[in-house]
């Protein structure tokens, strides 16, 4: 997210990095354990947008969808 905030990467690149993280079992466990903390984020914040995007990726991965092709957009 820091690279995105600094305009070093665009939204699509950020999503690509996040998709890579989503394939990691440790990250999946972390994401599941921290779902309550994400509920307190301001809806319009970058953090909340990223959280919703990762939630959607995790759902796609769990459903067995081809999540490298289909995913959230900005």
N, C-alpha and C positions, 0 to 999 in steps of 0.2 A: 504494500500500500504506500510505503514511503516513496518508492520510485514513481508510482502513479501520481502522487501529490506533487512531486518535483518535476512532473512532465517528462520524465526519462523513459516512460513506457505509456502506451495508450490503454484504453479500457480492454480491448481485445487481448493485448499481451498480458495484462493483469489476470484476465479470466483464464488464459492459457496456463499461467503459473499456478493459479489456484486449482485448476483441473489436475495438474501434476501432483499437487499436495493432496488432493482428495483421494488419490490412488494409494496413499500411504496408510497402513493400518493404525499406526500410532496417531496420526493426525485425525483419522476417523473416530478413534476413541476419544481423543481430546475434544473434537467438535461435538460429539454426543454429550460429553460430560459438562460442557460449558453452554448448553442451549439456554438455560435460565438466565445467565449473565447477558446474553444478547438481547433479551426481551426489554432491557432497560435502555437500550440505545435509542436516541432520537430518530424517528422514522426517516427523516430526510438526510440524515448524516451519511457520509461516505461509508463509515463502518457498518451501518445498518444495510446499505445497498449491497455491500460486499457480503455481508452475512446472508442476505436473502439469495444472492447469486450462488453462494456455496451451499446453502440449504437445498436449492433446486438441483445443483450438481449431485449432491449426496443422494437425493431422491432418484435421480436418473440412474445413478450407479447402482443403487439398491434394486431398482426395477429391471436392471439388465438392459436398459436402453443404450443405444450407441451414443454415449455422452461425450465423445470426442467431436461429434459432428453437431449434435443438437444441444443447445444450451441457452442460458439467459443472455439477453443483450442489454445494452445500456438503457 
